[in-house]
Amino acid sequence: MGFRKYKWHRVAASAAELSWSPGDIALVEVDGKKVCIARFADGWYGFSHSCPHAGGLMNEGYLDDAGNVVCPIHHYKFSLRNGRNTTGEGYKLKTYPVELRPEGVFVGIEEGLFGWL
């Protein structure tokens, strides 16, 4: 797997601006595209707004105790760390890196032709 280059987008001035508690899923907009952000354990994770199976809105889902985001429609589970489907259906949820910096919360979008796919 090669080196990935990201363009970083500030989505909030601080984590508090997203006004959530652990386990909540925030919805932000990056270059006109909706991206979900969640905090789990000690990490921050970004992932697609819609489920790859049936298009469920992932910000309406929830996080389980194992670190998966659960789709609100069919309850398919996806790892926050890599987007892999953990309930065995074979789908993959697009993920995005999230960084907390002194200047705010940033989401990384892979540069190149297929960065949004």
RAKARA-V468529 format. One record per pair of residues at least 24 apart in sequence whose ideal C-beta (glycine too) atoms are under 6 Angstrom apart, sorted by the first residue. I is the first residue (numbers start at 1). J is the second residue. D is the distance in whole Angstrom. If there is no record, write none. Layout:
i:I j:J d:D
i:I j:J d:D
//
This chain:
i:4 j:110 d:6
i:5 j:111 d:5
i:6 j:108 d:3
i:6 j:110 d:6
i:7 j:109 d:5
i:7 j:111 d:5
i:8 j:106 d:5
i:8 j:108 d:5
i:9 j:107 d:5
i:10 j:104 d:5
i:10 j:106 d:5
i:11 j:105 d:5
i:11 j:107 d:5
i:12 j:104 d:5
i:12 j:105 d:4
i:13 j:104 d:5
i:14 j:104 d:6
i:15 j:105 d:6
i:23 j:63 d:5
i:25 j:59 d:5
i:27 j:59 d:4
i:30 j:107 d:5
i:35 j:96 d:6
i:35 j:107 d:6
i:37 j:98 d:6
i:38 j:63 d:6
i:40 j:67 d:5
i:40 j:80 d:6
i:44 j:98 d:4
i:45 j:80 d:4
i:46 j:96 d:3
i:46 j:98 d:5
i:46 j:107 d:5
i:47 j:93 d:5
i:47 j:95 d:5
i:48 j:93 d:5
i:48 j:94 d:4
i:52 j:91 d:4
i:52 j:93 d:6
i:53 j:91 d:5
//
